[in-house]
Amino acid sequence: MADRIRRLPGAVLRNCLVLAVESGAIWLLRGPEGLWVPVLLAVFVASAAVLHGTDAEFVARTTVALTAVGVAVLGGAAWDRHVLHDRGREETAVVAQRTMVEDGAGLSPSLRLRTEAGRDLPGPLTLDLAVGARLTVTVDPDGPAWAPGGRPDRPLWQAAGTGALLLLQTALLVRFSLRRSRT
């Protein structure tokens, strides 16, 4: 019992480090043009490395890292959707540019949009509309988040999924941090 109590501060610190990395990743992944690959790779590596000094092996480290990546992805989606639900403003956007992009199954359209107020919306949209066509979008007036269509509902499923993954991650980190050494 004394051994587990001695290891408890390390478990708490590990969990706090992973939560800090995930929070930073969620902040960096705001909007449709987030730096997805490098940010999620950094989350994976940092989360796998946080178990250094324990007996956690490859499977345990990979499980914690994949859970952390899931928290970052779901948390980012929930944040964007919550922002658009909470303070999003419906505006009319105009298709400013239409290009064709090869997606492996053939060519598909990729659109660049501009609101009537003159704001360019980041990220391509894969709808088949002509240049000059109008559509309704919901934009965050203070940030990069936007979505086609009207104001979205509350992100209940994304928030519940993020919470469930956070609970699983905390349980895994505590379990692997407090586990006795095999030697």
Salt bridges, closest charged atoms under 4 A:
ASP3 OD1 - ARG6 NH2 2.58
ASP3 OD2 - ARG7 NE 3.25
GLU33 OE2 - ARG112 NH1 3.39
GLU57 OE2 - ARG182 NH1 2.89
GLU91 OE2 - ARG89 NH2 3.02
GLU116 OE2 - ARG134 NH1 2.62
ASP120 OD1 - ARG114 NE 2.65
ASP128 OD1 - ARG98 NH2 2.22
ASP140 OD1 - ARG87 NE 2.82
